[in-house]
Amino acid sequence: ATAANLAGSNQATVPAGTDMTDMGALLAQGASFAFSGTYGAASLDVTQTTEGKPMEIVASAQSGAVNGAMSAAGFRYSAQSQHPHLAVTQAPDSLLSAPMSADLEATSAEFAFPVSQNDQPQPFTGKIALNGLTLSDSVWAMFDPAQKLPRTPAELVIDLGGTAKVSNDLLTSAPLPEAGMPVTVESVALNRLHLSLA
């Protein structure tokens, strides 16, 4: 893996006298953390062999950025990349023998969800956007061999929101109760669903 022009920063606010071994208690006492980072041209090349058949995965991006923050209010994370590329090549006698690839102009993702115990429902969000998606002919042949769909760059946006109740701190060092889930989803809303193929 390679990446150029890496840059980043971290911020932490930790009240004096807090227990550093229990993240849940640390957040409840006012601690907060944040990070951000950017990168230039980046690439990853992975080769693996399963039952004697090799497969190569190549991923790259022109540039990108990540940001995150965590406090008693919840955890937030976002990421963006410019001109990402993904290619998969398998052995000729594999199920997916033809090389497959996907390219995008840009991608972005945003997530936010509660992590601390609260008797009241707390908001959560999730958003993914894929802009300028193009697929290789080998990928198209798998689900549109008759070429009825346009091959123009596609766009997909999924934007979700809702509320969830956290019955136990998710980051506590104490064992979670065996019965029931520590998070109960109270509501879910589809704020936006957009798919463009032309």
Stockholm file with secondary structure:
# STOCKHOLM 1.0

chainA/1-198         ATAANLAGSNQATVPAGTDMTDMGALLAQGASFAFSGTYGAASLDVTQTTEGKPMEIVASAQSGAVNGAMSAAGFRYSAQSQHPHLAVTQAPDSLLSAPMSADLEATSAEFAFPVSQNDQPQPFTGKIALNGLTLSDSVWAMFDPAQKLPRTPAELVIDLGGTAKVSNDLLTSAPLPEAGMPVTVESVALNRLHLSLA
#=GR chainA/1-198 SS CEESSCEEEEEEECCTTCCTTCHHHHHHTTCEEEEEEEESSEEEEEEEEETTEEEEEEEEESEEEEEEEEETTEEEEEEEEESCEEEEEECTTSTTCSCEEEECSEEEEEEEECCSCCSSCEEEEEEEEEEEEEECHHHHHHHCTTCCSCCSCEEEEEEEEEEEEESSCTTCSSCCCSSSCSEEEEEEEEEEEEEECC
#=GC SS_cons         CEESSCEEEEEEECCTTCCTTCHHHHHHTTCEEEEEEEESSEEEEEEEEETTEEEEEEEEESEEEEEEEEETTEEEEEEEEESCEEEEEECTTSTTCSCEEEECSEEEEEEEECCSCCSSCEEEEEEEEEEEEEECHHHHHHHCTTCCSCCSCEEEEEEEEEEEEESSCTTCSSCCCSSSCSEEEEEEEEEEEEEECC
//
